[in-house]
Structure formats: structure tokens, C-alpha cells
């Protein structure tokens, strides 16, 4: 793992309490946008804004169900993010600190 560029949108998406709450809600399974709206007490345009950031980051998947959108966690992406966090927080032979003269 040398390039962290692909993770920038993920961490930007996670840098907001509302989006973290949405991911937490989705941990129980698929949800319709209408149900997310009800639980968060936010407007539909605000939800759309947050969901675009989450879907663009790859953290959640979206499917259309008539006029509503249904959302689920992208478990594959979440696993990649977990792997990255483990990788950067664990001592390893090729650690960047070893090349910096530490």
C-alpha cells in the first residue's frame, strides 16, 4: 500500500457527524431514503447532498426503488478502509519511519 489517494474521498465523507450517523443506521441493513429522512429529521435536499458524498466515496451503494432510493453499506469498501487503518497503524518492515532515519 503506497498510494493513499483513493482513500481521500472516504475520509472526507467520514468527516461529518450526519454521514457517520447514516452509516451507523445502514449497519442494520438496507434503508429507504424516506426512513433515513424520518430518523435524522433533515430535509430531502440535505439528505441528497450527504448521500451523494457517501456514494461517491464508495462507502454506500444505492439502488432506485420507484421514486425512492435505497441504500446499503458497501462492505467491500469498508473492509478496504479497515485494512488501510490496520496497515498504517501497525509497525512493519517497510514502514515509512524506517526510511526517514528514525
N, C-alpha and C positions, 0 to 999 in steps of 0.2 A: 504494500500500500504506500505509494509515493505521492499520488495526487489526491488532494482533499477537495478539489474544486467542485466535484459533483455533490458534495455534502453541504455546500454553502446555502442553497435554497432550503434544505431540510432544517438547518439550524435557524435560518431566518423565520421559517414557518413556526418553529417551536418557541420563538422569542415573543410569544403573545399568549396571555393567560386564556383568552377566549378560545384560541385554537387548541391549546392544551386541554381545555375542558371538552372540546368537541372530540378530540381523540380519545379521551377518557370515556366519554359516552359511547363511542363506537367500539370500545373494548368488549361490550356486551353483545355485539353483533350489528347487523345491518340496520340502518335507520333512515327514515324518510326525512327530507329537509323540513317538512311540516312538524315532525316530532322534535327535531333539534331546535327549531324556532320556538316551540312551546316551552321547552326546558330552559332555554337561555334568556328568554324574554328580550330578544333583539329583533330588529326589523329584517325583512327579507333581503333588501339590498346589502345590509351589513353582513348577513349570513353568506350571501353570494360572494362578497369580497373575501371573506375568510376561507370559504370552500375552494375558491379559485387558487388561493395561495397554497392550501393543503394539497389539492390535486396536482398543481404544477410542480410541487416539491416531490411528488410521488408517494407521499405518506398515506394517502387515501385514494380509493377507487370510487368512481361514480358511474351509475347507470341511470338512464331515463326510464321512468315508470309513468307513462301518460304525461301529465303536466308537471309532475314532481320528479325530483332527483332522489336517488337512493345511494347511500354512502356506506362504504366498508373500509376497514383498515387494510392497507397493503402490507401484509405480514412479511413478505419477502423483503420489502424496503426497510421495514422496521428491524429485521434481522441484520441487514447490512449495516444499519446505523449502530446497532448494538455491538456488532463485530468491530466497527471502527472505534467506538468508545473503549472497548476492551483493548484493542491494539494500541491506541495512543496513550493509554494509562497503565501499560504494563511494560516492565523492563524487558528489553530484547537485545539480541546480539547486534542488530543493525540500527539501534536507536540513534536518533539524531544527536543526542547529547554526547555520544561516543566520538562523533566526527567533529565536535566543537571544542575539543580539548579539555573536557571535564575531567 
